[in-house]
Amino acid sequence: MQVDGGDDDAWSAVAGEWADRWGAFADPVRAVLLDATRTGPGTRLLDVGCGSGELLALALARGASASGADPAPGMVHLARTRAHEADVRVAEAAALPWPDASADVTTAVNALELTGDPAGVLPELVRVTAPGGLVAVANWAEAARNDLDAVEAAVARALDDEPGPDGELRLPGGLERLLAAAGLTVEASGLVEAPWDASDDDALVRGVLLGEDDATQAELAPTVVGAAAGFRTAGGGYRLRNAFRYAVARTPG
Ligand SMILES: C[S@@+](CC[C@H](N)C(=O)[O-])C[C@H]1O[C@@H](n2cnc3c(N)ncnc32)[C@H](O)[C@@H]1O
């Protein structure tokens, strides 16, 4: 995905297509986080960087009350539509507009790394979480575990660019170290498989190059299709095998 992580308007601009092409993709890790935090009736859950609201909807379906924050107004609109009982606000992770201790469980999926300063914003997630509550975070695992990274590396090379190194949070132990450094006690962590399916070449190219204009997508389409040749399915689509890392930690009581 070629969305500029630090640009709220960029996420608003692609919100609808993001939801269609990628919205359900993180469901396996969402289920793991909701199970690990025992989210259910009576749980007050806050999802930071909630995107188009899929995790909020799953939390509501389990009987929890749900709040969500995202700085992209386009995402907030979709999240309110998908999870209408949730309290969804336009907000950055660094400045959450809720009082101290207002959530039992605070989650962030594929969002903390986009703030540019995960260690700097984590205390804000802890602040809004009740003492003895849970903070649950997840993001892409290291590149070697993700077919999408192989395709994106081919795109980078076609643009005379070098794929960047894995960020610390993608590596084994990275999320655990982040949470422990903030004074939390890690209770669970691990890897979750999260395959992504594209029905045909067009869906593959539009999904991988989400955020690029039509001309750039057309120019890079042969690179994307070529790089994904090994991931073709018998039906003419593609299945990219990817993985997330997650960690769940308790705030001081
Ligand atoms: C890759 S999407 C993930 C959305 C959702 N959490 C999911 O798992 O589908 C990243 C989201 O993080 C949001 N985001 C970007 N910068 C952020 C920040 N500083 N604080 C909170 N959310 C941010 C974006 O607007 C976008 O909705």
The ligand as an ORCA input file, in Angstrom:
! r2SCAN-3c Opt
* xyz 0 1
  C      -3.491      0.879      8.010
  S      -4.885      1.758      8.606
  C      -5.454      0.620      9.861
  C      -6.848      0.887     10.293
  C      -7.417     -0.110     11.308
  N      -6.765      0.000     12.600
  C      -7.333     -1.518     10.776
  O      -6.648     -2.348     11.385
  O      -7.926     -1.799      9.725
  C      -4.098      3.000      9.560
  C      -5.030      3.985     10.228
  O      -4.259      4.738     11.161
  C      -4.689      6.065     11.095
  N      -3.631      6.955     11.602
  C      -2.639      7.570     10.904
  N      -1.916      8.365     11.715
  C      -2.454      8.236     12.957
  C      -2.173      8.835     14.225
  N      -1.171      9.711     14.374
  N      -2.953      8.501     15.286
  C      -3.972      7.623     15.139
  N      -4.285      7.024     13.962
  C      -3.531      7.331     12.890
  C      -5.024      6.297      9.638
  O      -5.875      7.414      9.462
  C      -5.669      4.972      9.278
  O      -7.058      4.997      9.464
*
